[in-house]
Amino acid sequence: MHYLYLTLAIVLEVLATALLGKSEGFTKWLFAVGSLLSYGVCFYFLSLALKNIPLGVAYAIWSGVGIELNRSEERRVGKECRS
């Protein structure tokens, strides 16, 4: 169950990062509010996951999967060159 919480936290973090880019410096308030809410819920699920998953393990999974999902999203929308 705790790895499910970690997975939800990662997905919400990727969503929040995507919304953050669409907010254009917090000038589009709907995207900005969505990003902030997503980050808040994301950290809530991360705190639930950290009750039984060691911090180092959770951080390694969080950062590795999060980076790859963010990179894949950027490639999908065409904002990152393939190098």
N, C-alpha and C positions, 0 to 999 in steps of 0.2 A: 504494500500500500504506500510505503514511503517513497518508493521509486516512481510511483504514479504521481505523487505530489511534486517530485523533482521534475518529471516530464512536463507537467502542467506549468511549473514555474519557468522552464526553458521556453516553452511555446509562447507563453505570455510575454516573456522578455523579448523574444523575436518580434512579436506583434507590436509591442511598445516601441521598439527601435524603428520599425517600419513606419509607424504612425508619427514618430518624432521627426523623421525625415520629411514627411508630408505636411507637417505643421509649418514649415518654412519659417523657422525662427520664432515659433509661437505666435505667428500672425494669423494663422487659421485656427481659431479657438477650439473647434470641434475635434480636430486631430490632436491638438495639444492636450485637451482634457482626456481624450481617449488614451493617449500615451501615458499620462500621469496615473490614471486609474489602472491601466494594465500593469504598470510598474508596481503600484501598491499591492494589487492582488498577487502579482508575481512573487514579491518578497514575502507575502503571507504564506504562500504555498512552499516557498523555500524554507521558511522557519519551521513549518510542519515536517518537512523532509529531514531537516537537520536534527530532529529529535532522536532518530535512530541511525542516520547515515553519518559517518565521520566527516568532518568538515573538509579534509583534504580530498577525499573521494568525491564528495558532492561538488566541490569546486572544480576538480579535474573534469568531471562529466559535464557540468554546467558550462565551463569555458569551451571545451572541445566541441560539444554538440552545438552550442550557441553560435560559435564562430562559423561552423560549417553551414548551419541553417541561414544565418545572416548573409553569408557569401552566396549561397544558392539563391536566395531571394533577390539579391542585387543582380546576379547574372540573369535571373528570370525576367526582371523588369528592364534589363539592358543598361544598367548604370555602371557596370564594372567591366573593364576590359579583361579578356581572358589572357592571362600571362602565365 
